[in-house]
């Protein structure tokens, strides 16, 4: 493993450990390379229920159900999946459920796929239009603090929060 990959793995491991320290026991995801380490850790953790989704809006409902059952959930998705969640996000506002999603961004810094730009550029605006508080993580030094703040805002204040894990943080995909 290269030094850059080791550093990348370290912050993602720290984020996973932080989720567990905050009693997140359900992790919903649509498979995505940007969340690979978080997904692998969730699948390997016997104390976490990792749920592969067929579409991202299922994760919004899963988070509401987790709260109703006294558990905490997080949704892992790519920015292109945010558009699939618009209608379901009204569930969070109407039901006053806490909601946390970690969004791996496409269509920003260094993106080479033109198909990713429309939703990548609209992601933050769409989430904010649905009443979701949006935080952006640009560097490895800030990501753990930002996810920690998001956990507090979601599960103590009962708000809907999205952390955008930017391509500056994750690196742009090379094809």
C-alpha positions in Angstrom: 0.0 0.0 0.0 1.4 3.4 -0.9 1.8 6.2 1.7 -1.1 8.2 0.2 -3.4 5.1 0.4 -2.3 4.4 4.0 -3.2 8.0 4.9 -6.5 7.6 3.1 -7.3 4.4 4.9 -6.4 6.0 8.2 -9.0 8.8 8.0 -11.7 6.4 6.7 -10.9 4.1 9.6 -11.2 7.0 12.0 -14.5 8.0 10.5 -15.8 4.4 10.9 -14.6 4.3 14.5 -16.3 7.6 15.2 -19.6 6.3 13.8 -19.4 3.3 16.1 -18.4 5.5 19.1 -21.7 7.4 18.4 -23.6 4.1 18.5 -24.4 3.9 14.7 -25.4 0.3 14.3 -27.0 0.4 10.8 -25.1 1.4 7.7 -27.1 1.6 4.5 -25.1 1.9 1.3 -25.1 1.7 -2.5 -21.8 0.2 -3.5 -19.2 3.0 -4.2 -15.4 3.1 -4.4 -15.4 6.3 -2.3 -17.0 4.4 0.6 -15.1 1.2 0.1 -13.3 1.1 3.4 -16.4 2.1 5.4 -18.5 -0.5 3.6 -15.9 -3.2 4.2 -15.6 -2.3 7.9 -19.4 -2.4 8.3 -19.7 -5.8 6.6 -17.0 -7.2 8.9 -18.4 -5.7 12.1 -20.7 -8.2 13.9 -22.3 -5.3 15.8 -23.4 -3.5 12.7 -26.2 -4.3 10.3 -24.9 -3.3 6.8 -27.6 -3.0 4.2 -26.9 -2.9 0.5 -29.6 -0.9 -1.2 -31.0 -1.1 -4.7 -31.6 2.7 -4.7 -30.5 5.5 -2.3 -34.0 6.6 -1.2 -34.4 3.2 0.6 -31.6 4.4 2.9 -33.7 7.5 3.9 -36.5 5.2 5.0 -34.1 2.8 6.7 -32.7 5.8 8.8 -36.3 6.7 9.8 -37.0 3.1 10.8 -33.8 2.9 12.7 -34.8 5.9 14.8 -38.3 4.6 15.4 -36.6 1.4 16.6 -34.2 3.2 18.9 -31.1 2.7 16.7 -28.9 5.0 14.7 -28.2 4.7 11.0 -26.1 6.4 8.4 -26.6 6.4 4.6 -23.5 6.1 2.4 -24.1 7.3 -1.2 -22.5 9.0 -4.1 -23.6 12.5 -5.2 -25.4 11.1 -8.2 -27.8 9.3 -5.8 -28.9 12.5 -4.1 -31.3 13.2 -6.9 -33.0 9.8 -6.1 -33.7 10.9 -2.5 -35.4 14.2 -3.0 -39.0 13.0 -2.3 -38.0 10.7 0.5 -36.1 13.6 2.3 -39.5 15.1 3.0 -40.0 12.2 5.4 -37.2 13.6 7.5 -38.7 17.0 7.7 -42.3 15.8 8.3 -41.4 13.2 10.8 -38.6 15.1 12.5 -36.3 12.1 12.3 -32.5 12.5 12.7 -30.7 11.8 9.4 -27.0 11.5 8.5 -25.6 10.8 5.1 -22.0 10.7 3.9 -21.9 11.6 0.3 -18.9 10.8 -1.9 -18.8 13.6 -4.5 -18.4 13.3 -8.2 -18.5 16.2 -10.7 -16.2 18.5 -8.8 -12.4 18.8 -8.4 -10.6 16.9 -11.1 -13.6 15.1 -12.5 -13.0 13.6 -16.0 -16.5 12.2 -16.6 -18.8 14.9 -18.0 -21.9 12.9 -17.0 -21.1 13.4 -13.4 -21.1 17.3 -13.5 -24.8 18.1 -13.5 -25.7 16.3 -10.3 -22.3 16.9 -8.7 -22.8 20.6 -9.1 -26.5 20.4 -7.9 -25.9 18.2 -4.9 -25.5 20.8 -2.2 -28.3 23.0 -3.5 -30.7 20.1 -3.7 -30.0 18.9 -0.2 -30.3 22.4 1.2 -33.6 22.9 -0.7 -34.9 19.8 1.2 -33.9 21.3 4.6 -30.7 19.2 5.0 -27.7 20.9 6.7 -24.7 20.4 4.4 -21.1 20.2 5.6 -18.1 19.8 3.2 -15.0 17.9 4.0 -12.1 19.0 1.6 -9.0 17.6 3.5 -8.0 14.6 5.5 -7.2 16.9 8.5 -10.8 18.1 8.8 -12.9 15.1 7.9 -13.1 13.5 11.3 -14.0 16.8 13.0 -16.7 17.5 10.4 -18.2 14.0 10.7 -18.1 14.4 14.5 -20.0 17.7 14.2 -22.5 16.1 11.8 -23.1 13.2 14.3 -23.9 15.7 17.0 -26.2 17.8 14.8 -28.1 14.7 13.5 -28.4 12.7 16.7 -28.5 15.3 19.5 -30.2 18.1 17.7 -32.4 15.7 15.6 -31.6 17.4 12.3 -30.9 16.1 8.8 -27.3 16.4 7.9 -25.1 15.6 4.9 -21.3 15.5 4.8 -20.0 15.9 1.3 -16.7 14.1 0.9 -15.3 16.1 -1.9 -13.0 14.9 -4.7 -10.2 16.9 -3.2 -10.5 14.5 -0.2 -11.2 11.3 -2.1 -9.3 12.0 -5.2 -10.8 12.0 -8.7 -11.5 8.7 -10.3 -9.1 7.8 -13.1 -10.5 5.9 -16.1 
